[in-house]
């Protein structure tokens, strides 16, 4: 009786193990930040209705997750809303978050590729849109790319030390109330 080994199945199992290990690492990182007090402010939930301003649930969740350093989950939180309305704004935010997934994984090429796409989706929006400072996001994307290049495309922990991690704020003054994403939230 011969032994049959399915390399495709083995590769899929290995990739699944890697995904689980990455998820577990990110959870440990978030818990560590909470215990140290560094993450307490960042993990505070933002209400979907603040001061009479109603925000799209997916956008509120996205901002919470980005501020918690959970970029993969942030990307996923906005994905369904993006699929529903095909908003280039949401698409740009998803790509922005995915660049930080690459940064967490220590992949400088992924960071540069994703950050390079952000202006393609967000540059046509006004500096303030849907409660976010779009101009600051675009500057941050550019600054991230600059730092990664100047540091010589470092990988792993060296990359994570170079990347300027984002913090986002939903500000009612940065919202016109006429954004199409508000009607399809």
Secondary structure, 3 states (H helix, E strand, C coil): CCCCCCHHHHHHHHHHHHHHHHHHHHHHHHHHHHHHCCCCCCCCCCCCEECCEECCHHHHHHHHHHHCCCHHHHHHHHHHHHHHHCCHHHHHHHHHHHHHHHHHCCCHHHHHHHHHHHHHHHCCCCCEECCEEHHHHHHHHHHHHHHHHHCCCCCHHHHHHHCCCCCCCCCHHHCCCCCHHHHCC
